[in-house]
Amino acid sequence: MTIEAVSGRAPRLSPVSESRRQLLFIAAFLGIAAIMPFFLDGYWQRVLIFTFVNIALASSWNVIGGVAGYPSFGHGAFFGIGAYTSALLMIRGDYPLVVAILGGGLAAGLFALCFIPLFRQRGFYFALSTLAAQLAVENIVRNWSFTRGIEAWDMGWNFPDIGSLNFFYYLMLGLLGLCLVSIVFLLGSRVGYALKAIHKDEVVAASVGIPTTRYKAIALVFSAVWPGMLGAAYGPFLVFISPDNVFNLTITLNMILIAIFGGIGTVIGPVLGGLVLSVIDQIAWANFLEYHHLIYGLMIVAIISFWPGGLVSLIAKWRAR
């Protein structure tokens, strides 16, 4: 009889088994989502598109904020940079959408390198520094003639051939799938183990020879590239791009809330958090409009207060029972 059988606890999964389970979950989720347009109308397809984007943004933020332990309050800047890069490439450069998406990710990744000096700070100070960086980028965009300042970019009128709702649905679903799979492989690699060590105790990690700054920079660039690509793909779907809708602070706030609600530092957590919060948000908006923000806020407070590990820890406790 094994120790696990005597103690009543489930055996701990090996890293390979854990990654395999995560990939199976992602495959099942993507498969179900792929057939949903056959059963849903246009309104719910748009809701799912927003949900896919929010899950991918929260998952990418989770790499630096949850796994590495450096919560960024300025990640919305990468989304906005990707959206404006898409507008510049597609409207002024007449490049196709796929080039704009790759360009948005590249621009966001290069800009993330400017955040590396902020790693000298931790916790609250790092979060405020990244927030200040996003506000600075937004101010530059608002006052720079090259980006048209506060004038909106009309991308829907310029590219009617990619205006199909199904096109954007599967585009966002595909980007979400690639984002989640890449995170699984990242966390199962040497970089992932180093980031977990840094989160647990950065001083000890550095003392055993882990180049902490290098791995934190890798995590930051990785978590910035995906918001940049998503922003570039999301621009034509929004039709109108302006600093108000792509540099909005609620974009960063949603990343953080979804990750915490689902289970920070996990792969599956942001997926569950994004799905549940999106459903609750739509139900509250449709039936209890005057109490919409109250219901949404109470749910988040309840999870943080009673289940700090998020929905993932709640499900784990239920399975253990």
Buried (B, 14 or more C-beta within 10 A) or exposed (E): EEEEEEEEEEEEEEEEEBBBBBBEBBEEBBEEBBEEBEEBEEEBBBBBBBBBBBBBBBBBBBBBBBBBBBBBBBBBBBBBBBBBBBBBBBBEEEBEBEBBBBBBBBBBBBBBEEBBEBBEBEEEEBBBBBBEBBBEBBEEBBEEEEBBEEEBBEBBEBBEEBBEEEBBBBBBBBBBBEBBBBBBEBBBEEBBBBBBBBBEEBEEBBEEEBEBEEBBBBBBBBBBBBBBBBBBBBBBBBBBBBBEBBBBBEBBEBBBBBBBBBBBBBBBBBBBBBBBBBEBBBEBEEEEEEEBEEBBEEBBEEBEEEBEBBBBBBBBEEEEE
